[in-house]
Amino acid sequence: MTDQTPDSAPAKTGPGYLLTILIALTVSAVTAMTTVAIYDRQFAQKIVALDLKGYIRQQRDRMVAGELDEAQLRKNLDTMEAALLAVPANHTVLMKEVVLRNAREIRP
């Protein structure tokens, strides 16, 4: 039997603890940020405002002033309807009179 005295430290076979922790934290942070971004974009409810009274008043005033004819008025109202139908499902549309502030407004 021979005496086995360690002449040198055993060689490392993998990354150190610090590198492993750093990789785990990086992957966790990226995963959390991606999850929150996807949730906010796709699922979180957002409130948008629509100034329907103001839009109808503006169209009426333009019609009375002679800037619009009946066909253009119908086209403008169809444009407003298309803008409303284009709102994503996770957006709640409220009348502008109800919203106090800090809501995005729908404009055709």
PyMOL CGO cylinders between C-alpha atoms (Angstrom):
from pymol import cmd
from pymol.cgo import CYLINDER

trace = [
    CYLINDER, 0.00, 0.00, 0.00, 1.19, 3.37, -0.88, 0.3, 1, 1, 1, 1, 1, 1,
    CYLINDER, 1.19, 3.37, -0.88, 0.52, 6.51, 0.98, 0.3, 1, 1, 1, 1, 1, 1,
    CYLINDER, 0.52, 6.51, 0.98, -1.67, 8.81, -1.04, 0.3, 1, 1, 1, 1, 1, 1,
    CYLINDER, -1.67, 8.81, -1.04, -0.85, 12.34, -0.17, 0.3, 1, 1, 1, 1, 1, 1,
    CYLINDER, -0.85, 12.34, -0.17, -2.60, 14.98, -2.19, 0.3, 1, 1, 1, 1, 1, 1,
    CYLINDER, -2.60, 14.98, -2.19, 0.00, 16.89, -4.14, 0.3, 1, 1, 1, 1, 1, 1,
    CYLINDER, 0.00, 16.89, -4.14, -2.57, 19.23, -5.72, 0.3, 1, 1, 1, 1, 1, 1,
    CYLINDER, -2.57, 19.23, -5.72, -6.20, 20.13, -5.28, 0.3, 1, 1, 1, 1, 1, 1,
    CYLINDER, -6.20, 20.13, -5.28, -8.74, 18.13, -7.27, 0.3, 1, 1, 1, 1, 1, 1,
    CYLINDER, -8.74, 18.13, -7.27, -9.67, 19.68, -10.61, 0.3, 1, 1, 1, 1, 1, 1,
    CYLINDER, -9.67, 19.68, -10.61, -13.02, 21.41, -10.93, 0.3, 1, 1, 1, 1, 1, 1,
    CYLINDER, -13.02, 21.41, -10.93, -15.44, 19.60, -13.16, 0.3, 1, 1, 1, 1, 1, 1,
    CYLINDER, -15.44, 19.60, -13.16, -18.15, 22.25, -13.48, 0.3, 1, 1, 1, 1, 1, 1,
    CYLINDER, -18.15, 22.25, -13.48, -18.94, 25.92, -12.94, 0.3, 1, 1, 1, 1, 1, 1,
    CYLINDER, -18.94, 25.92, -12.94, -18.50, 27.39, -9.49, 0.3, 1, 1, 1, 1, 1, 1,
    CYLINDER, -18.50, 27.39, -9.49, -21.29, 28.21, -7.08, 0.3, 1, 1, 1, 1, 1, 1,
    CYLINDER, -21.29, 28.21, -7.08, -21.17, 31.92, -7.87, 0.3, 1, 1, 1, 1, 1, 1,
    CYLINDER, -21.17, 31.92, -7.87, -21.55, 31.35, -11.60, 0.3, 1, 1, 1, 1, 1, 1,
    CYLINDER, -21.55, 31.35, -11.60, -24.42, 28.90, -11.04, 0.3, 1, 1, 1, 1, 1, 1,
    CYLINDER, -24.42, 28.90, -11.04, -26.25, 31.39, -8.83, 0.3, 1, 1, 1, 1, 1, 1,
    CYLINDER, -26.25, 31.39, -8.83, -25.68, 34.18, -11.37, 0.3, 1, 1, 1, 1, 1, 1,
    CYLINDER, -25.68, 34.18, -11.37, -27.07, 32.06, -14.22, 0.3, 1, 1, 1, 1, 1, 1,
    CYLINDER, -27.07, 32.06, -14.22, -30.11, 31.05, -12.14, 0.3, 1, 1, 1, 1, 1, 1,
    CYLINDER, -30.11, 31.05, -12.14, -30.84, 34.67, -11.18, 0.3, 1, 1, 1, 1, 1, 1,
    CYLINDER, -30.84, 34.67, -11.18, -30.50, 35.82, -14.78, 0.3, 1, 1, 1, 1, 1, 1,
    CYLINDER, -30.50, 35.82, -14.78, -32.84, 33.13, -16.10, 0.3, 1, 1, 1, 1, 1, 1,
    CYLINDER, -32.84, 33.13, -16.10, -35.36, 33.88, -13.33, 0.3, 1, 1, 1, 1, 1, 1,
    CYLINDER, -35.36, 33.88, -13.33, -35.30, 37.63, -13.99, 0.3, 1, 1, 1, 1, 1, 1,
    CYLINDER, -35.30, 37.63, -13.99, -35.72, 37.21, -17.76, 0.3, 1, 1, 1, 1, 1, 1,
    CYLINDER, -35.72, 37.21, -17.76, -38.57, 34.72, -17.25, 0.3, 1, 1, 1, 1, 1, 1,
    CYLINDER, -38.57, 34.72, -17.25, -40.36, 37.01, -14.78, 0.3, 1, 1, 1, 1, 1, 1,
    CYLINDER, -40.36, 37.01, -14.78, -40.04, 40.07, -17.02, 0.3, 1, 1, 1, 1, 1, 1,
    CYLINDER, -40.04, 40.07, -17.02, -41.28, 38.14, -20.06, 0.3, 1, 1, 1, 1, 1, 1,
    CYLINDER, -41.28, 38.14, -20.06, -44.24, 36.75, -18.14, 0.3, 1, 1, 1, 1, 1, 1,
    CYLINDER, -44.24, 36.75, -18.14, -45.27, 40.18, -16.83, 0.3, 1, 1, 1, 1, 1, 1,
    CYLINDER, -45.27, 40.18, -16.83, -44.89, 41.76, -20.29, 0.3, 1, 1, 1, 1, 1, 1,
    CYLINDER, -44.89, 41.76, -20.29, -47.03, 39.08, -21.95, 0.3, 1, 1, 1, 1, 1, 1,
    CYLINDER, -47.03, 39.08, -21.95, -49.67, 39.33, -19.22, 0.3, 1, 1, 1, 1, 1, 1,
    CYLINDER, -49.67, 39.33, -19.22, -49.80, 43.11, -19.51, 0.3, 1, 1, 1, 1, 1, 1,
    CYLINDER, -49.80, 43.11, -19.51, -50.03, 43.01, -23.30, 0.3, 1, 1, 1, 1, 1, 1,
    CYLINDER, -50.03, 43.01, -23.30, -52.53, 40.18, -23.70, 0.3, 1, 1, 1, 1, 1, 1,
    CYLINDER, -52.53, 40.18, -23.70, -54.61, 39.75, -20.55, 0.3, 1, 1, 1, 1, 1, 1,
    CYLINDER, -54.61, 39.75, -20.55, -54.59, 42.81, -18.26, 0.3, 1, 1, 1, 1, 1, 1,
    CYLINDER, -54.59, 42.81, -18.26, -57.68, 44.97, -18.54, 0.3, 1, 1, 1, 1, 1, 1,
    CYLINDER, -57.68, 44.97, -18.54, -57.09, 48.46, -19.89, 0.3, 1, 1, 1, 1, 1, 1,
    CYLINDER, -57.09, 48.46, -19.89, -59.56, 51.34, -19.86, 0.3, 1, 1, 1, 1, 1, 1,
    CYLINDER, -59.56, 51.34, -19.86, -60.01, 53.54, -22.93, 0.3, 1, 1, 1, 1, 1, 1,
    CYLINDER, -60.01, 53.54, -22.93, -62.32, 56.52, -23.33, 0.3, 1, 1, 1, 1, 1, 1,
    CYLINDER, -62.32, 56.52, -23.33, -64.60, 57.43, -26.19, 0.3, 1, 1, 1, 1, 1, 1,
    CYLINDER, -64.60, 57.43, -26.19, -65.92, 60.98, -26.66, 0.3, 1, 1, 1, 1, 1, 1,
    CYLINDER, -65.92, 60.98, -26.66, -69.09, 59.97, -28.48, 0.3, 1, 1, 1, 1, 1, 1,
    CYLINDER, -69.09, 59.97, -28.48, -71.03, 63.13, -27.62, 0.3, 1, 1, 1, 1, 1, 1,
    CYLINDER, -71.03, 63.13, -27.62, -68.18, 65.33, -28.81, 0.3, 1, 1, 1, 1, 1, 1,
    CYLINDER, -68.18, 65.33, -28.81, -67.76, 63.34, -32.01, 0.3, 1, 1, 1, 1, 1, 1,
    CYLINDER, -67.76, 63.34, -32.01, -71.48, 63.48, -32.86, 0.3, 1, 1, 1, 1, 1, 1,
    CYLINDER, -71.48, 63.48, -32.86, -71.56, 67.20, -32.00, 0.3, 1, 1, 1, 1, 1, 1,
    CYLINDER, -71.56, 67.20, -32.00, -68.57, 67.81, -34.28, 0.3, 1, 1, 1, 1, 1, 1,
    CYLINDER, -68.57, 67.81, -34.28, -70.19, 65.88, -37.13, 0.3, 1, 1, 1, 1, 1, 1,
    CYLINDER, -70.19, 65.88, -37.13, -73.48, 67.76, -36.65, 0.3, 1, 1, 1, 1, 1, 1,
    CYLINDER, -73.48, 67.76, -36.65, -71.69, 71.12, -36.69, 0.3, 1, 1, 1, 1, 1, 1,
    CYLINDER, -71.69, 71.12, -36.69, -69.81, 70.20, -39.85, 0.3, 1, 1, 1, 1, 1, 1,
    CYLINDER, -69.81, 70.20, -39.85, -73.07, 69.05, -41.46, 0.3, 1, 1, 1, 1, 1, 1,
    CYLINDER, -73.07, 69.05, -41.46, -74.83, 72.33, -40.54, 0.3, 1, 1, 1, 1, 1, 1,
    CYLINDER, -74.83, 72.33, -40.54, -71.85, 74.35, -41.85, 0.3, 1, 1, 1, 1, 1, 1,
    CYLINDER, -71.85, 74.35, -41.85, -72.10, 72.51, -45.17, 0.3, 1, 1, 1, 1, 1, 1,
    CYLINDER, -72.10, 72.51, -45.17, -68.69, 70.83, -44.92, 0.3, 1, 1, 1, 1, 1, 1,
    CYLINDER, -68.69, 70.83, -44.92, -70.26, 67.36, -45.02, 0.3, 1, 1, 1, 1, 1, 1,
    CYLINDER, -70.26, 67.36, -45.02, -73.01, 65.80, -47.06, 0.3, 1, 1, 1, 1, 1, 1,
    CYLINDER, -73.01, 65.80, -47.06, -75.07, 62.81, -45.97, 0.3, 1, 1, 1, 1, 1, 1,
    CYLINDER, -75.07, 62.81, -45.97, -72.76, 60.24, -47.59, 0.3, 1, 1, 1, 1, 1, 1,
    CYLINDER, -72.76, 60.24, -47.59, -69.68, 61.67, -45.88, 0.3, 1, 1, 1, 1, 1, 1,
    CYLINDER, -69.68, 61.67, -45.88, -71.52, 61.71, -42.56, 0.3, 1, 1, 1, 1, 1, 1,
    CYLINDER, -71.52, 61.71, -42.56, -72.39, 58.03, -42.92, 0.3, 1, 1, 1, 1, 1, 1,
    CYLINDER, -72.39, 58.03, -42.92, -68.79, 57.28, -43.89, 0.3, 1, 1, 1, 1, 1, 1,
    CYLINDER, -68.79, 57.28, -43.89, -67.51, 59.11, -40.79, 0.3, 1, 1, 1, 1, 1, 1,
    CYLINDER, -67.51, 59.11, -40.79, -69.93, 57.24, -38.53, 0.3, 1, 1, 1, 1, 1, 1,
    CYLINDER, -69.93, 57.24, -38.53, -68.84, 53.94, -40.11, 0.3, 1, 1, 1, 1, 1, 1,
    CYLINDER, -68.84, 53.94, -40.11, -65.24, 54.93, -39.41, 0.3, 1, 1, 1, 1, 1, 1,
    CYLINDER, -65.24, 54.93, -39.41, -66.13, 55.51, -35.75, 0.3, 1, 1, 1, 1, 1, 1,
    CYLINDER, -66.13, 55.51, -35.75, -67.85, 52.13, -35.60, 0.3, 1, 1, 1, 1, 1, 1,
    CYLINDER, -67.85, 52.13, -35.60, -64.80, 50.45, -37.17, 0.3, 1, 1, 1, 1, 1, 1,
    CYLINDER, -64.80, 50.45, -37.17, -62.56, 52.12, -34.57, 0.3, 1, 1, 1, 1, 1, 1,
    CYLINDER, -62.56, 52.12, -34.57, -64.79, 50.74, -31.79, 0.3, 1, 1, 1, 1, 1, 1,
    CYLINDER, -64.79, 50.74, -31.79, -64.80, 47.24, -33.28, 0.3, 1, 1, 1, 1, 1, 1,
    CYLINDER, -64.80, 47.24, -33.28, -61.00, 47.31, -33.59, 0.3, 1, 1, 1, 1, 1, 1,
    CYLINDER, -61.00, 47.31, -33.59, -60.54, 47.70, -29.83, 0.3, 1, 1, 1, 1, 1, 1,
    CYLINDER, -60.54, 47.70, -29.83, -58.97, 44.51, -28.40, 0.3, 1, 1, 1, 1, 1, 1,
    CYLINDER, -58.97, 44.51, -28.40, -60.99, 42.30, -26.06, 0.3, 1, 1, 1, 1, 1, 1,
    CYLINDER, -60.99, 42.30, -26.06, -58.93, 43.23, -23.00, 0.3, 1, 1, 1, 1, 1, 1,
    CYLINDER, -58.93, 43.23, -23.00, -59.81, 46.93, -23.38, 0.3, 1, 1, 1, 1, 1, 1,
    CYLINDER, -59.81, 46.93, -23.38, -62.88, 48.33, -21.64, 0.3, 1, 1, 1, 1, 1, 1,
    CYLINDER, -62.88, 48.33, -21.64, -64.47, 51.28, -23.44, 0.3, 1, 1, 1, 1, 1, 1,
    CYLINDER, -64.47, 51.28, -23.44, -66.08, 53.98, -21.30, 0.3, 1, 1, 1, 1, 1, 1,
    CYLINDER, -66.08, 53.98, -21.30, -67.68, 57.25, -22.27, 0.3, 1, 1, 1, 1, 1, 1,
    CYLINDER, -67.68, 57.25, -22.27, -65.31, 60.18, -21.88, 0.3, 1, 1, 1, 1, 1, 1,
    CYLINDER, -65.31, 60.18, -21.88, -67.78, 61.90, -19.54, 0.3, 1, 1, 1, 1, 1, 1,
    CYLINDER, -67.78, 61.90, -19.54, -67.29, 59.08, -17.03, 0.3, 1, 1, 1, 1, 1, 1,
    CYLINDER, -67.29, 59.08, -17.03, -63.49, 58.97, -17.13, 0.3, 1, 1, 1, 1, 1, 1,
    CYLINDER, -63.49, 58.97, -17.13, -61.78, 61.56, -14.97, 0.3, 1, 1, 1, 1, 1, 1,
    CYLINDER, -61.78, 61.56, -14.97, -58.23, 61.32, -16.35, 0.3, 1, 1, 1, 1, 1, 1,
    CYLINDER, -58.23, 61.32, -16.35, -55.36, 59.07, -17.46, 0.3, 1, 1, 1, 1, 1, 1,
    CYLINDER, -55.36, 59.07, -17.46, -57.29, 57.00, -19.98, 0.3, 1, 1, 1, 1, 1, 1,
    CYLINDER, -57.29, 57.00, -19.98, -56.30, 56.62, -23.60, 0.3, 1, 1, 1, 1, 1, 1,
    CYLINDER, -56.30, 56.62, -23.60, -58.91, 58.06, -25.93, 0.3, 1, 1, 1, 1, 1, 1,
    CYLINDER, -58.91, 58.06, -25.93, -60.25, 56.34, -29.05, 0.3, 1, 1, 1, 1, 1, 1,
    CYLINDER, -60.25, 56.34, -29.05, -60.30, 58.60, -32.10, 0.3, 1, 1, 1, 1, 1, 1,
    CYLINDER, -60.30, 58.60, -32.10, -61.34, 57.56, -35.58, 0.3, 1, 1, 1, 1, 1, 1,
]
cmd.load_cgo(trace, "trace")
